[in-house]
Amino acid sequence: MSLATRSLPRTIGAHAVLLTYTVIALFPVILVIMNSFKSRAGIFGAPLT
C-alpha cells in the first residue's frame, strides 16, 4: 500500500472535499423535489423553504 493511502489527514481531506461537492451537486435536485409539492405562489414566495 502506498504512503498516500495510509495518510489519515489526506484521506479525511479528500472525503471532506468529495462530501462538499456532493452537497453542492445535489442541492438543486433537492430544491426541485421540495418545490414540486408547492403551489406556484408558494414557490415564488419562499423558494428555499
C-alpha distance matrix in Angstrom:
0.0 3.8 6.7 8.4 6.9 7.4 10.9 13.5 16.3 14.6 13.7 17.3 18.8 17.4 18.7 21.9 22.5 21.9 24.3 26.8 26.9 27.3 30.2 31.8 31.5 32.9 35.8 38.2 37.7 38.4 41.4 42.9 42.5 44.2 47.0 47.7 49.4 51.7 54.9 55.3 57.0 54.2 51.5 53.5 54.5 51.1 48.3 45.4 46.7
3.8 0.0 3.8 5.5 5.7 6.8 9.2 12.5 14.6 12.5 12.5 16.2 17.0 15.8 17.8 20.7 20.9 20.8 23.5 25.6 25.6 26.5 29.4 30.6 30.6 32.3 35.0 37.4 37.3 38.0 40.8 42.4 42.4 44.0 46.5 47.5 49.4 51.4 54.6 54.7 56.3 53.6 50.8 52.5 53.6 50.2 47.4 44.5 46.1
6.7 3.8 0.0 3.8 5.5 5.2 6.4 10.1 11.8 10.2 11.0 14.4 15.1 14.6 16.9 19.3 19.7 20.3 22.8 24.6 25.0 26.3 28.8 30.0 30.4 32.2 34.5 37.2 37.3 37.9 40.5 42.4 42.5 43.7 46.3 47.6 49.3 51.1 54.4 54.4 55.8 53.1 50.3 51.9 52.7 49.3 46.7 43.7 45.2
8.4 5.5 3.8 0.0 3.8 5.5 5.5 8.8 9.9 7.3 8.2 11.7 11.9 11.1 13.6 16.0 16.1 16.7 19.3 21.0 21.3 22.7 25.3 26.3 26.7 28.7 31.0 33.5 33.8 34.4 36.9 38.8 39.0 40.3 42.8 44.1 46.0 47.7 50.8 50.8 52.2 49.5 46.7 48.2 49.2 45.8 43.1 40.2 41.8
6.9 5.7 5.5 3.8 0.0 3.8 5.7 7.9 10.1 8.0 7.0 10.7 11.9 10.6 12.2 15.2 15.8 15.7 18.0 20.3 20.7 21.4 24.1 25.6 25.8 27.3 29.8 32.5 32.3 32.8 35.6 37.4 37.3 38.7 41.4 42.4 44.1 46.1 49.4 49.6 51.1 48.3 45.6 47.4 48.3 44.9 42.1 39.2 40.6
7.4 6.8 5.2 5.5 3.8 0.0 3.8 6.2 9.2 8.4 7.8 10.9 12.7 12.5 13.8 16.4 17.6 18.0 19.7 22.0 22.9 23.7 26.0 27.7 28.2 29.6 31.9 34.8 34.7 34.8 37.6 39.6 39.4 40.5 43.3 44.5 46.0 47.9 51.3 51.7 52.9 50.0 47.5 49.3 49.9 46.4 43.9 40.7 41.9
10.9 9.2 6.4 5.5 5.7 3.8 0.0 3.8 5.8 5.5 6.2 8.8 10.1 10.8 12.5 14.4 15.7 16.7 18.4 20.2 21.4 22.6 24.6 26.1 27.1 28.6 30.5 33.5 33.8 33.9 36.4 38.7 38.6 39.5 42.2 43.7 45.2 46.9 50.2 50.4 51.5 48.5 46.0 47.6 48.1 44.6 42.2 39.0 40.3
13.5 12.5 10.1 8.8 7.9 6.2 3.8 0.0 3.8 5.5 5.1 6.1 8.5 9.9 10.6 12.2 14.3 15.4 16.3 18.2 20.0 20.9 22.5 24.4 25.6 26.8 28.5 31.7 32.0 31.6 34.2 36.6 36.4 37.0 39.9 41.5 42.7 44.4 47.7 48.2 49.1 46.0 43.7 45.3 45.7 42.1 39.8 36.4 37.5
16.3 14.6 11.8 9.9 10.1 9.2 5.8 3.8 0.0 3.8 5.4 5.1 6.0 8.5 9.9 10.4 12.2 14.2 15.2 16.3 18.3 19.8 21.0 22.5 24.1 25.6 26.9 30.2 30.9 30.6 32.7 35.4 35.5 35.9 38.6 40.5 41.8 43.1 46.4 46.6 47.3 44.3 42.0 43.3 43.6 40.1 37.9 34.5 35.9
14.6 12.5 10.2 7.3 8.0 8.4 5.5 5.5 3.8 0.0 3.8 5.5 5.0 6.1 8.6 9.8 10.6 12.3 14.2 15.3 16.6 18.3 20.1 21.2 22.4 24.3 25.9 28.9 29.5 29.7 31.9 34.3 34.6 35.3 37.8 39.5 41.2 42.6 45.8 45.8 46.8 44.0 41.4 42.7 43.3 39.9 37.4 34.3 35.9
13.7 12.5 11.0 8.2 7.0 7.8 6.2 5.1 5.4 3.8 0.0 3.8 5.4 5.2 6.2 8.6 10.0 10.6 12.2 14.2 15.5 16.4 18.4 20.1 21.0 22.4 24.4 27.4 27.6 27.6 30.2 32.4 32.4 33.3 36.0 37.5 39.0 40.7 44.0 44.2 45.4 42.5 39.9 41.6 42.2 38.7 36.2 33.0 34.4
17.3 16.2 14.4 11.7 10.7 10.9 8.8 6.1 5.1 5.5 3.8 0.0 3.8 5.5 5.2 6.1 8.7 9.9 10.4 12.2 14.2 15.2 16.4 18.4 19.8 20.9 22.4 25.7 26.2 25.8 28.1 30.7 30.6 31.1 33.9 35.6 36.9 38.4 41.8 42.1 43.0 40.0 37.6 39.2 39.6 36.0 33.7 30.4 31.6
18.8 17.0 15.1 11.9 11.9 12.7 10.1 8.5 6.0 5.0 5.4 3.8 0.0 3.8 5.4 5.0 6.2 8.6 9.9 10.6 12.4 14.2 15.5 16.7 18.3 20.0 21.3 24.4 25.3 25.2 27.2 29.8 30.2 30.7 33.2 35.1 36.6 37.9 41.0 41.0 41.9 39.1 36.5 37.8 38.3 34.9 32.5 29.3 30.9
17.4 15.8 14.6 11.1 10.6 12.5 10.8 9.9 8.5 6.1 5.2 5.5 3.8 0.0 3.8 5.4 5.2 6.2 8.6 10.0 10.7 12.3 14.4 15.5 16.4 18.3 20.2 23.0 23.5 23.9 26.2 28.4 28.8 29.7 32.1 33.7 35.5 37.0 40.1 40.1 41.3 38.6 35.8 37.3 38.1 34.8 32.1 29.1 30.9
18.7 17.8 16.9 13.6 12.2 13.8 12.5 10.6 9.9 8.6 6.2 5.2 5.4 3.8 0.0 3.8 5.4 5.0 6.0 8.5 9.8 10.3 12.2 14.2 15.1 16.2 18.2 21.3 21.5 21.4 24.0 26.2 26.2 27.1 29.8 31.3 32.8 34.5 37.7 38.0 39.2 36.3 33.8 35.5 36.2 32.7 30.1 27.0 28.4
21.9 20.7 19.3 16.0 15.2 16.4 14.4 12.2 10.4 9.8 8.6 6.1 5.0 5.4 3.8 0.0 3.8 5.5 5.2 6.1 8.6 9.8 10.7 12.4 14.1 15.4 16.6 19.9 20.6 20.3 22.4 25.0 25.3 25.7 28.3 30.2 31.6 32.9 36.1 36.3 37.2 34.3 31.8 33.3 33.8 30.3 27.8 24.6 26.1
22.5 20.9 19.7 16.1 15.8 17.6 15.7 14.3 12.2 10.6 10.0 8.7 6.2 5.2 5.4 3.8 0.0 3.8 5.5 5.1 6.2 8.6 10.1 10.7 12.2 14.3 15.6 18.4 19.5 19.8 21.6 24.0 24.8 25.5 27.7 29.6 31.4 32.6 35.6 35.4 36.4 33.8 31.0 32.3 33.1 29.8 27.2 24.2 26.2
21.9 20.8 20.3 16.7 15.7 18.0 16.7 15.4 14.2 12.3 10.6 9.9 8.6 6.2 5.0 5.5 3.8 0.0 3.8 5.4 5.1 6.1 8.7 9.9 10.4 12.1 14.2 16.9 17.3 17.9 20.2 22.2 22.7 23.8 26.2 27.6 29.6 31.1 34.2 34.1 35.5 32.9 30.1 31.7 32.8 29.5 26.6 23.8 25.6
24.3 23.5 22.8 19.3 18.0 19.7 18.4 16.3 15.2 14.2 12.2 10.4 9.9 8.6 6.0 5.2 5.5 3.8 0.0 3.8 5.4 5.0 6.2 8.7 9.8 10.5 12.2 15.4 15.7 15.5 17.9 20.3 20.4 21.2 23.8 25.4 27.0 28.5 31.8 32.0 33.2 30.4 27.8 29.6 30.3 26.9 24.2 21.2 22.6
26.8 25.6 24.6 21.0 20.3 22.0 20.2 18.2 16.3 15.3 14.2 12.2 10.6 10.0 8.5 6.1 5.1 5.4 3.8 0.0 3.8 5.4 5.2 6.3 8.6 10.0 10.8 14.0 15.2 15.0 16.7 19.4 20.1 20.6 22.8 24.8 26.5 27.6 30.6 30.5 31.5 28.7 26.1 27.4 28.2 24.8 22.2 19.2 21.1
26.9 25.6 25.0 21.3 20.7 22.9 21.4 20.0 18.3 16.6 15.5 14.2 12.4 10.7 9.8 8.6 6.2 5.1 5.4 3.8 0.0 3.8 5.5 5.1 6.0 8.5 10.0 12.4 13.6 14.4 16.1 18.2 19.2 20.3 22.2 23.9 26.1 27.2 30.1 29.7 31.1 28.6 25.6 27.0 28.2 25.1 22.1 19.6 21.9
27.3 26.5 26.3 22.7 21.4 23.7 22.6 20.9 19.8 18.3 16.4 15.2 14.2 12.3 10.3 9.8 8.6 6.1 5.0 5.4 3.8 0.0 3.8 5.5 5.1 6.0 8.5 11.1 11.3 11.9 14.3 16.1 16.6 17.9 20.2 21.5 23.6 25.1 28.2 28.2 29.8 27.2 24.3 26.2 27.4 24.2 21.1 18.6 20.4
30.2 29.4 28.8 25.3 24.1 26.0 24.6 22.5 21.0 20.1 18.4 16.4 15.5 14.4 12.2 10.7 10.1 8.7 6.2 5.2 5.5 3.8 0.0 3.8 5.5 5.3 6.0 9.5 10.2 9.8 11.8 14.4 14.9 15.5 17.8 19.7 21.4 22.6 25.7 25.8 27.0 24.3 21.6 23.4 24.3 20.9 18.0 15.2 17.0
31.8 30.6 30.0 26.3 25.6 27.7 26.1 24.4 22.5 21.2 20.1 18.4 16.7 15.5 14.2 12.4 10.7 9.9 8.7 6.3 5.1 5.5 3.8 0.0 3.8 5.6 5.5 7.9 9.9 10.4 11.4 13.8 15.3 15.9 17.5 19.6 21.8 22.6 25.3 24.8 26.0 23.6 20.6 21.9 23.1 20.1 17.0 14.6 17.1
31.5 30.6 30.4 26.7 25.8 28.2 27.1 25.6 24.1 22.4 21.0 19.8 18.3 16.4 15.1 14.1 12.2 10.4 9.8 8.6 6.0 5.1 5.5 3.8 0.0 3.8 5.7 7.0 7.9 9.7 11.2 12.6 14.0 15.6 17.0 18.5 21.0 22.2 24.9 24.4 26.2 24.0 20.8 22.4 24.1 21.3 17.8 16.0 18.5
32.9 32.3 32.2 28.7 27.3 29.6 28.6 26.8 25.6 24.3 22.4 20.9 20.0 18.3 16.2 15.4 14.3 12.1 10.5 10.0 8.5 6.0 5.3 5.6 3.8 0.0 3.8 5.7 5.3 6.3 8.6 10.1 10.8 12.4 14.3 15.6 17.9 19.4 22.4 22.4 24.2 21.7 18.8 20.9 22.4 19.5 16.1 14.1 16.0
35.8 35.0 34.5 31.0 29.8 31.9 30.5 28.5 26.9 25.9 24.4 22.4 21.3 20.2 18.2 16.6 15.6 14.2 12.2 10.8 10.0 8.5 6.0 5.5 5.7 3.8 0.0 3.9 5.5 5.2 6.1 8.7 10.0 10.5 12.2 14.2 16.3 17.2 20.1 19.9 21.3 18.8 15.9 17.7 19.0 16.0 12.7 10.5 12.7
38.2 37.4 37.2 33.5 32.5 34.8 33.5 31.7 30.2 28.9 27.4 25.7 24.4 23.0 21.3 19.9 18.4 16.9 15.4 14.0 12.4 11.1 9.5 7.9 7.0 5.7 3.9 0.0 3.8 5.5 5.0 6.2 8.7 9.8 10.4 12.2 14.9 15.6 18.1 17.5 19.3 17.2 13.9 15.7 17.6 15.2 11.5 10.5 13.1
37.7 37.3 37.3 33.8 32.3 34.7 33.8 32.0 30.9 29.5 27.6 26.2 25.3 23.5 21.5 20.6 19.5 17.3 15.7 15.2 13.6 11.3 10.2 9.9 7.9 5.3 5.5 3.8 0.0 3.8 5.4 5.2 6.3 8.7 10.0 10.7 13.4 15.0 17.8 17.8 20.0 17.8 14.8 17.3 19.2 16.8 13.2 12.3 14.1
38.4 38.0 37.9 34.4 32.8 34.8 33.9 31.6 30.6 29.7 27.6 25.8 25.2 23.9 21.4 20.3 19.8 17.9 15.5 15.0 14.4 11.9 9.8 10.4 9.7 6.3 5.2 5.5 3.8 0.0 3.8 5.5 5.1 6.1 8.6 9.9 11.7 13.4 16.6 17.2 18.9 16.2 13.7 16.5 17.7 14.8 11.7 10.1 11.2
41.4 40.8 40.5 36.9 35.6 37.6 36.4 34.2 32.7 31.9 30.2 28.1 27.2 26.2 24.0 22.4 21.6 20.2 17.9 16.7 16.1 14.3 11.8 11.4 11.2 8.6 6.1 5.0 5.4 3.8 0.0 3.8 5.5 5.1 6.1 8.5 10.6 11.2 14.0 14.1 15.6 13.1 10.3 12.8 14.2 11.5 8.0 7.1 8.8
42.9 42.4 42.4 38.8 37.4 39.6 38.7 36.6 35.4 34.3 32.4 30.7 29.8 28.4 26.2 25.0 24.0 22.2 20.3 19.4 18.2 16.1 14.4 13.8 12.6 10.1 8.7 6.2 5.2 5.5 3.8 0.0 3.8 5.5 5.1 6.0 9.1 10.2 12.6 12.6 15.0 13.0 10.0 12.8 14.9 13.0 9.5 9.9 11.4
42.5 42.4 42.5 39.0 37.3 39.4 38.6 36.4 35.5 34.6 32.4 30.6 30.2 28.8 26.2 25.3 24.8 22.7 20.4 20.1 19.2 16.6 14.9 15.3 14.0 10.8 10.0 8.7 6.3 5.1 5.5 3.8 0.0 3.8 5.5 5.2 7.3 9.6 12.7 13.8 16.1 13.7 11.6 14.9 16.5 14.3 11.3 11.2 11.5
44.2 44.0 43.7 40.3 38.7 40.5 39.5 37.0 35.9 35.3 33.3 31.1 30.7 29.7 27.1 25.7 25.5 23.8 21.2 20.6 20.3 17.9 15.5 15.9 15.6 12.4 10.5 9.8 8.7 6.1 5.1 5.5 3.8 0.0 3.8 5.5 6.0 7.5 11.0 12.4 14.0 11.0 9.4 12.9 13.7 11.2 8.8 8.4 8.0
47.0 46.5 46.3 42.8 41.4 43.3 42.2 39.9 38.6 37.8 36.0 33.9 33.2 32.1 29.8 28.3 27.7 26.2 23.8 22.8 22.2 20.2 17.8 17.5 17.0 14.3 12.2 10.4 10.0 8.6 6.1 5.1 5.5 3.8 0.0 3.8 5.3 5.2 8.0 8.8 10.7 8.3 6.1 9.7 11.2 9.5 6.9 8.3 8.5
47.7 47.5 47.6 44.1 42.4 44.5 43.7 41.5 40.5 39.5 37.5 35.6 35.1 33.7 31.3 30.2 29.6 27.6 25.4 24.8 23.9 21.5 19.7 19.6 18.5 15.6 14.2 12.2 10.7 9.9 8.5 6.0 5.2 5.5 3.8 0.0 3.8 5.6 8.0 9.3 12.1 10.3 8.7 12.3 14.0 12.9 10.6 12.0 11.9
49.4 49.4 49.3 46.0 44.1 46.0 45.2 42.7 41.8 41.2 39.0 36.9 36.6 35.5 32.8 31.6 31.4 29.6 27.0 26.5 26.1 23.6 21.4 21.8 21.0 17.9 16.3 14.9 13.4 11.7 10.6 9.1 7.3 6.0 5.3 3.8 0.0 3.8 7.0 9.6 11.7 9.4 9.2 13.0 13.8 12.7 11.3 12.5 11.3
51.7 51.4 51.1 47.7 46.1 47.9 46.9 44.4 43.1 42.6 40.7 38.4 37.9 37.0 34.5 32.9 32.6 31.1 28.5 27.6 27.2 25.1 22.6 22.6 22.2 19.4 17.2 15.6 15.0 13.4 11.2 10.2 9.6 7.5 5.2 5.6 3.8 0.0 3.8 6.5 8.0 5.7 6.1 9.7 10.3 9.8 9.1 11.2 10.0
54.9 54.6 54.4 50.8 49.4 51.3 50.2 47.7 46.4 45.8 44.0 41.8 41.0 40.1 37.7 36.1 35.6 34.2 31.8 30.6 30.1 28.2 25.7 25.3 24.9 22.4 20.1 18.1 17.8 16.6 14.0 12.6 12.7 11.0 8.0 8.0 7.0 3.8 0.0 3.8 5.4 5.1 6.3 8.8 9.7 10.7 10.6 13.4 12.6
55.3 54.7 54.4 50.8 49.6 51.7 50.4 48.2 46.6 45.8 44.2 42.1 41.0 40.1 38.0 36.3 35.4 34.1 32.0 30.5 29.7 28.2 25.8 24.8 24.4 22.4 19.9 17.5 17.8 17.2 14.1 12.6 13.8 12.4 8.8 9.3 9.6 6.5 3.8 0.0 3.8 5.4 5.2 6.5 8.5 10.2 9.8 13.3 13.5
57.0 56.3 55.8 52.2 51.1 52.9 51.5 49.1 47.3 46.8 45.4 43.0 41.9 41.3 39.2 37.2 36.4 35.5 33.2 31.5 31.1 29.8 27.0 26.0 26.2 24.2 21.3 19.3 20.0 18.9 15.6 15.0 16.1 14.0 10.7 12.1 11.7 8.0 5.4 3.8 0.0 3.8 5.5 5.3 5.9 8.5 9.5 13.0 12.8
54.2 53.6 53.1 49.5 48.3 50.0 48.5 46.0 44.3 44.0 42.5 40.0 39.1 38.6 36.3 34.3 33.8 32.9 30.4 28.7 28.6 27.2 24.3 23.6 24.0 21.7 18.8 17.2 17.8 16.2 13.1 13.0 13.7 11.0 8.3 10.3 9.4 5.7 5.1 5.4 3.8 0.0 3.8 5.5 5.0 6.0 7.1 10.1 9.3
51.5 50.8 50.3 46.7 45.6 47.5 46.0 43.7 42.0 41.4 39.9 37.6 36.5 35.8 33.8 31.8 31.0 30.1 27.8 26.1 25.6 24.3 21.6 20.6 20.8 18.8 15.9 13.9 14.8 13.7 10.3 10.0 11.6 9.4 6.1 8.7 9.2 6.1 6.3 5.2 5.5 3.8 0.0 3.8 5.5 5.6 4.7 8.2 8.8
53.5 52.5 51.9 48.2 47.4 49.3 47.6 45.3 43.3 42.7 41.6 39.2 37.8 37.3 35.5 33.3 32.3 31.7 29.6 27.4 27.0 26.2 23.4 21.9 22.4 20.9 17.7 15.7 17.3 16.5 12.8 12.8 14.9 12.9 9.7 12.3 13.0 9.7 8.8 6.5 5.3 5.5 3.8 0.0 3.8 5.8 5.8 9.6 10.8
54.5 53.6 52.7 49.2 48.3 49.9 48.1 45.7 43.6 43.3 42.2 39.6 38.3 38.1 36.2 33.8 33.1 32.8 30.3 28.2 28.2 27.4 24.3 23.1 24.1 22.4 19.0 17.6 19.2 17.7 14.2 14.9 16.5 13.7 11.2 14.0 13.8 10.3 9.7 8.5 5.9 5.0 5.5 3.8 0.0 3.8 6.3 9.3 9.5
51.1 50.2 49.3 45.8 44.9 46.4 44.6 42.1 40.1 39.9 38.7 36.0 34.9 34.8 32.7 30.3 29.8 29.5 26.9 24.8 25.1 24.2 20.9 20.1 21.3 19.5 16.0 15.2 16.8 14.8 11.5 13.0 14.3 11.2 9.5 12.9 12.7 9.8 10.7 10.2 8.5 6.0 5.6 5.8 3.8 0.0 3.8 5.7 5.9
48.3 47.4 46.7 43.1 42.1 43.9 42.2 39.8 37.9 37.4 36.2 33.7 32.5 32.1 30.1 27.8 27.2 26.6 24.2 22.2 22.1 21.1 18.0 17.0 17.8 16.1 12.7 11.5 13.2 11.7 8.0 9.5 11.3 8.8 6.9 10.6 11.3 9.1 10.6 9.8 9.5 7.1 4.7 5.8 6.3 3.8 0.0 3.8 5.8
45.4 44.5 43.7 40.2 39.2 40.7 39.0 36.4 34.5 34.3 33.0 30.4 29.3 29.1 27.0 24.6 24.2 23.8 21.2 19.2 19.6 18.6 15.2 14.6 16.0 14.1 10.5 10.5 12.3 10.1 7.1 9.9 11.2 8.4 8.3 12.0 12.5 11.2 13.4 13.3 13.0 10.1 8.2 9.6 9.3 5.7 3.8 0.0 3.8
46.7 46.1 45.2 41.8 40.6 41.9 40.3 37.5 35.9 35.9 34.4 31.6 30.9 30.9 28.4 26.1 26.2 25.6 22.6 21.1 21.9 20.4 17.0 17.1 18.5 16.0 12.7 13.1 14.1 11.2 8.8 11.4 11.5 8.0 8.5 11.9 11.3 10.0 12.6 13.5 12.8 9.3 8.8 10.8 9.5 5.9 5.8 3.8 0.0
